[in-house]
Amino acid sequence: MNTSNCANNKKTRNIVSLVMLLWAVLCIIITGFYVGGNKAEAASTGTLIEDYVYFRDAPSGNTIKYNGKDILLRKGQKMTIVSTSNKTWYKVSLTYRKKSYTGYIYSKFIKVTTTASYKTGHLAKNENYVYFRKTPSGTPITYNNAPIMLMGGQKMTILSTANKTWYKVKLTYKSKSYTGYVYSSFIVIDKAKTKPTKATTKATTQATTQAPKSTSGYINENYVYFRKTAGGTPITYNGKSIMLMLGQNLTVTDKSDKTWYKVKLTYKSKSYTGYVYSSYITAGTYKTPDNGKSDAAFEKQLTSQKFPESYKVLLRKLHKEHPNWVFKAVHTNLEWSDVVKNEVNVKGRVTNLVNGTSLYPNYGWRSQTVGYNYKTDTYSSYDGSTWFAASDDLIKYYLDPRTYLSSSSSVFAFEKLSYDSSQTRSGVEAILSGTFMHNSRPSGSSSTYSSMIITAAKKSGVSPYHIASRIKQEVGGSMTSGTNGKNASYPGIYNFYNIGAFQSAAGNAITNGLKWAASGTTYNRPWTSPSKSIIGGAIYIGEAYINVGQNTLYTQKFNVTYKDCLYWHQYMGNVQAPRTEAAKVYEAYKASGALNKSITFAIPVYKNMPAATAKMPAADPGNQNNYLKSLKVGSAKLSPTFAINKTTTYTVNVAASVGSIKIAASPVNRYATVSGTGTKKLKKGKNTFKIVCKSQSKKARTYTIIINRG
């Protein structure tokens, strides 16, 4: 046995172990530098880019309160970024109502401005074929699958020198921008530029100390807040916040704050000085755009599109309020009488429903011919227990396009529902206000409901405002087993659109909708998450409705454009849905300041329409049942035998010896009244008496009793 070799081997192993130990320590140090390099080298500030944002005590935590109420931060709120280690929730410090707070805000709602100034540098000219790495000492960054090899003189911006061995840099290679790491010894940091001469310094100082030059400008959006300080509380007029409208002229007196301009303006004949978010100001003097929208040009357009005169009266008013809106006539070539005939409810085809509860029964809106049993005074429900067949008059009212031309909000029933990139997430949040989806995220998700809707809009080609209002219309404000994934029959399944939730008196529409969402593979199914449901449902609406011509709220309710399924293929059961959803979309545009943009409305026109717009029936005139439940004339036999039906004339024969007889009657409905009853004197021959049953709604039904004496 050679002991010398053993000793040498042992010595060699000790040296190798020592080297490996030193290398491990070095790796730990480098890693520490790398981690440290991820920290901000200089303080960053932020500006809130959304309105009405919650301020939380922890990432996705409880809202911070002021005087017992949730703090809702407004667009333009300034803050200091304390930490961005959590990429979803930034830790910030800010001042709210003159008090300092520290908390968390959803990162995508913050525009970050870093105050760091980066140095420039270049690769030492004697260093060539230097690897450009993804991480300190990591794998090389590639271009066309080959490692990037930097050559001497390569210019770069030094982003971080926290890791003394590997500098984080940004550079351009083959006309493309990259960020990565270069070994620090290979980098030469450029010298700072020489200081200006005294003359230059003096001139610069003089220029910067001069009073800021005033410039004229105007507001380029509607409903813009005018604030006391930069990002502060709004200035008020008669106790209400001043909302500046498009075209408001002003003078910009100070631009030193690039986000908030100090301005002077006249509002309601009074002069004010305050601050306006700079993006809402355009230099120059506002001129009302014509773009073919002058009164004369507008009249020419109405005539060329052959709008009926009854439409023109209403469209002129809308044009005056919103000159940039575009109105397109959609000539359906359908007779108005045929449209009405095919849309009103009939037995076996109930497609238009109205809601009625014990508190708000809406008897005047319910059909008295379909789904109503006048003998028992009961209504059949068609979706749960509170949805009933709508009356013919109510359907005519919502079917008449002129109904929606009466206001700036209801006309959005005709807005084209294709994707519009100008529709914002803040507008979506405005629609979702009052629901479980407002400024919130599904459990376990890093995305908000509103961001899911924006994604769904881009993928489906459908308006995000339409998606948001459709979801709100379908699922309401509170979470149900259709949206929480906890349905007993279909756990883990979601349906935010109630697609497949067919009408049923048993009230199992939600379960039927979840059954549809769980089956098949089209439209992103099965919908095993809120995101899959929201995106898949939007794709379904786009393909099944909007892309086949039913591209407005109105035509999705009343299909008069998709000729393959005319009067069928209607998304909504609620006859009032186009108007209620239109109001939500209008509010979203208003909240995002986009009401004055060019918006196109596609308005159906029918042949031989009545001159006047259909009238809205009274919702609750009272119960309309005016039938008699019983009718007796003494003990005599009525002909025909009395029954609760449409018969209103009855005959009775009595002997000549009968000089008087008692008529008794009672109504089907307890609120109806009966008159004309009591003891009646009889003359010889024919005697005629009138019994009137008057409903709670004051509708009278007259029964005629003929009594032949002798």
ABEGO torsion letter per residue (X at the ends): XBAAAAAAAAAAAAAAAAAAAAAAAAAAAAAAAAAAAABBABBBBBBBABBGBBBBABBGBBBBBBGGBBBBBBBGBBBBBABAABAABBBBBBBBGGBBBBBBBBAAABBBBBABBBBBBBBBAABBGBBBBABBGBBBBBBGGBBBBBBBGBBBBBABAABAABBBBBBBBGGBBBBBBBBAAABBBBBBBBBBBAAAAAAAAAAAABBBBBBBBBBABBGBBBBABBGBBBBBBGGBBBBBBBGBBBBBABAABAABBBBBBBBGGBBBBBBBBAAABBBEBBBBBAGGABAAAAAAAAAAAGBBAAAAAAAAAAAAABAABBBBBBBAGBBAAAAAAAABBBBGBBABBBBBBAABAGAAABBAABGBBAAAGBBBBABEAABBBBBAAAAAAAABAAAAAABAAAAAAABBABBBAABBAAAAAAAABGBAABGBBBBGBABBAAAAAAAAAAAAGBBAAAAAAAAAAAAEABBBAAAAGABAABBGBBBAAGBGBBBBAAGAAAAAAAAAAABEABGGOBBABAAAAAAAAAAAAAAAAAAAGBABAAAAABBAABAAABGBGBABABAAAAAAAAAAAAAAAAAAGAAABBBBBBBBBBBGBBABBBBBBBABAEBABABBABBBBEABBBOBBBBBBABABBBBBBBAABABBBBBBBBABAABBBBGBEBBBBBBEBBBBBBBBBBAAGBBBBBBBBBBBX
